[in-house]
Amino acid sequence: PVQVVSDARRLSDVDWFRAVYGAAVQTVRVVASEETRKRRNWVLVPGVDDAESECGLDQGVTFDWVITNDGDEVALDEQLETLLQALRARL
């Protein structure tokens, strides 16, 4: 009854799933601050990190869920538990 797509990269990907599965689609975006990303050794690589495949969903998508992953394990667990409870309720 549930299928998980772990990596949509373009607005056309999200549009396709919404067109095919309608209201069953729940979009989840995981975010981290630039500061957190840098602490995790992320460095912007022009031509790679700014390509459509990496930032094509930065605009034009209203996500059903936004999960913040800035290193606070308790806060992350709470957000994920809320998401899981909501998804289970839809089954």
N, C-alpha and C positions, 0 to 999 in steps of 0.2 A: 504493500500500500504506500510505501515511501521510497522515493529515489533521491539520492543526493548527488548533486553536481558540484564538485569541489573547486572548479576553476572556470568560471565564465570570464571572458576578457573584454568582450566588446558589447556595445549596446545591442547590436543585432543578435547576439547570443541570448541576452535577457528577453528581447522582444520575441524571439522564436519560442522560448519556453513558455512565456506568458500566452502567446497565441495558441500553442498546442495544449497546455495544461490549465490555462485560465487561473481561477482563484486558488487552485491548489499550489501555485508557485509562491514560495516565500523566499525573498532575497535577503541575504545576510552579508554585510560588509564588515570586515575586521580592519580596524584602524589602530595606528600607533603614532604618537607625535614624532616629529622629525628628530627631536632630541633623543627620544627612546630609540629610534631607528639607528641614529649615529652611535649610541652606546652599544648597539648590537653589531657595530662595525659596518653599517650600511654606508656606502658612498655613492652619490649620484654619478651614473655613467651616461653622459649625453649620447643620444642615439639609441640607447637601450632602455633606460628607465623612463624616458619621456616618450617612448613609442606608444602607438595606439594599443598595442597588446598589453602594455603595463598601466596605462592611465586612461584607457578608453571608457571606463566606467566612473571616472572622477566627476563627470557632469552628465546630466540628462537622465539619471536614474534615481527614483525615490526608493530607497531600500526599506524593507519591512523591519529589518533589525540592523542595528549598528553596534558591534561589539568592540569595546576599547581594550587593547592589549598593551598597556604601558608598563607591565612588570608587576602589578599588584595582583598576586595569585588569588587572593580572597575575592577581590572585585571581579576578576575574570571568571572565577567559578560561579559567583552569584549571577552574572550575566548569562553564562552558558546554561545554568540550571533554569533560569526564567525562560530562555529560548526552548530548551528541551521540554519543559512543562507545557508550553504553548503548542509545540508541535505534537506532543502526545495527545493533547486535547482535541486535535484535529483528526486523529485517527478513528 
